Structure formats: C-alpha cells, structure tokens
C-alpha cells in the first residue's frame, strides 16, 4: 500500500511540475530589442537661405536613445557623414533651423537616431529653397536725340548669385520687358551705362 501511495504521489508531483512549467513558459513573453524607429523630416518656413525642420523618434527599440538628429545633403540618401545637426542624448524630438543655404537649390534630409542596438534613418524628404532675383534702379534718361538716348542702372542686390547679364530694355508701350528692345552691358554687379539707339 505504501508503494502504491508513493507511485501516486510521484505521478501527482510530476504532473504538477509539467503544468507549472507550461504555465511559466506560456506566461513569459520574449522581448525583442531593435534600433529606434525614426519619422520623416517635416519642413516649414522655406526661404532662399533657410528652413525650419522637425523630426521625432517613433520608438526607442527598447533602449534609451543615445543620438538623434537630422542629416542633409545636395544628393539623395544623406547620411551622418554629410551635414548634420544633432540633439542632446535621450531626446525623442528635434526642431531646428537650417541656415546659410543656397538659393534655388534642392536639399535632401533624413532624421536619424541610435540606441545600444544600432542606428536607423527615417524616410527621406526634400525641399527647394526660394529663388531671389537681382534688384536695381534705373538711371535717369539723358542725351536724348531724335534717334538715341542714354540711361543705365545701379544694382543694389545680386539676389544670392552672380549677375550674368545687365542692360536696359525699352518699348513704345508701357512696362517694357526682356523680350522687347534691350541693350546688353556685360555681367557682374557694377553700375552700367546703356546707349539706347535706333529710336
């Protein structure tokens, strides 16, 4: 009878052990560690030389963020080997102001973040800075004869890029433009004098 009881007790303990192991195994979830997930860079307030950029880390991958920032380049797929602005360690967002950009130029941006597992880039975005045109004043008309006159101009701003051509345009109608009669008085930002002929 004692032997039978021992067998019963052993069977019961064995069964309870198996049930406990199954319960413990099923109740434990394996945690997966990953690099961070980074959102795309949002841009606003674009000018000829600056832009405001915002980016955030969507998930930290299970570890604290060690680096976060925005990288940009004149070519697609910018990386941290290009231009970067980096936020303090542990930050999940970056809101920054890029300056000293070239007018009329397309820039490519990606956010990046890293933790102990590795580094990730966000979706690439791009924007084009505004184009600035030169500004100038027109000189008073002098030396008027039956067939010609003299004028010219003073350039007050190059608009962010070198002056390729300058001169005076004229027409028998108001508001003459480049497609009407015109002089071509060289390039550069120096003052110029134009001889208007064939009147």
Buried (B, 14 or more C-beta within 10 A) or exposed (E): EEEEEEEEEEEEEEEEEEEEEEEEEEEEEEEEEBBBEBBBBBBEEBEBBBBBBBBBBBBBBBBEBBBBBBBBBEEEEBEBEBBBBBBEEEBBEBEBEBEEBEBBBEBBBBBBBBBEBEBBBBEBBEBEBBEBEBEBEEBEBEEEEEEEBBBBBEBEEBBBBEBEEBBBBBEEEEEBEEEEBBBEBEEEBEEBEBEBEEE
